[in-house]
Amino acid sequence: MPIFAQQLSFNKSKQNNEMFFNYTWSNHQEQTTDITFALPLRQVNKQTHKKFIPDLAQQYVYIEIHKAARKIEPREARVQIHRRGQDIQIQVTSRSNNLLAKWQRSMNQSKEKALNQYLRDNYYSHFRSHLGQKTIKPDHLRYISENTAALLPLAQAVYDKLPTNSETRAYVNLVLSWVQSIPYNELKNRLASNGAGYLPPLSVVANNQGDCDSKTVLMASLVRSLLPDVKMTMVFLPNHALLGIVLPFRTDEQTLDIDGLNYLLMEPTGPAKIPLGEVANRSARYIAGNMYSLEEVL
């Protein structure tokens, strides 16, 4: 039977312009660890994530490509724009084949640019599953990048619990045990949920809960806070996520070869207490079957 990560207590309180947190949990060695830290209240309150709504994205794109169409000289080409279900179709007519090709290409680029801008404004990104299925998901890499500094007080609080001159993997393992102890919310289908249920890192901390994507992003953010140069990658499995990190490893540990580098794998989701270098049996089967997609953490 797996041993489950156990959160023994969680408390938070507001004081002036800060939110104070206290966590107590049982780590991989069955030792009780507690940390106390404070985060600026404005940062905690600011971080929310909106569900991706295709109709709103389509409306934004529709308006933007109409703006682009109005810039075309009517003597060169005419543009008709139609909505067809979840798609927007652009029809360009011109007496010149060269101008037709030019403005059709330009309008298609405007459509793509508008969608990408909408996604960036709302913290979303394109995603392709291991089967090649395309969808939209939260921009996990951006959340990691933008939360590294904000989470430094938490990362430092964990680091301060370690003996002097501890190895890097001791810090990673202690953070991992803490993230695993945070109550788990089941991930909705990544390909169909449009980001519903995802919580950014500070929201996971403040709400004391998160799904596998949310907890993996939090884990990566905390590692990056104190290890700015270590190589990491997010490993997306069917409705699950792992984190890989380039650290020294033993031959009996679970790694993934990516472009000649061995990434040591970890399971931030919990609730099972699985130390760095080990993964759940189901995760191992997905990895062995190449049923995963990758995103390098920059």
PyMOL commands that set and color helices and strands:
alter all, ss='L'
color gray80, all
select helices_A, chain A and resi 41-46+54-70+97-121+140-147+152-159+168-181+201-207+212-226+281-288
alter helices_A, ss='H'
color red, helices_A
select strands_A, chain A and resi 6-15+18-26+32-40+78-84+87-93+124-128+134-138+232-237+240-245+255-258+261-266+293-297
alter strands_A, ss='S'
color yellow, strands_A
deselect
rebuild
show_as cartoon
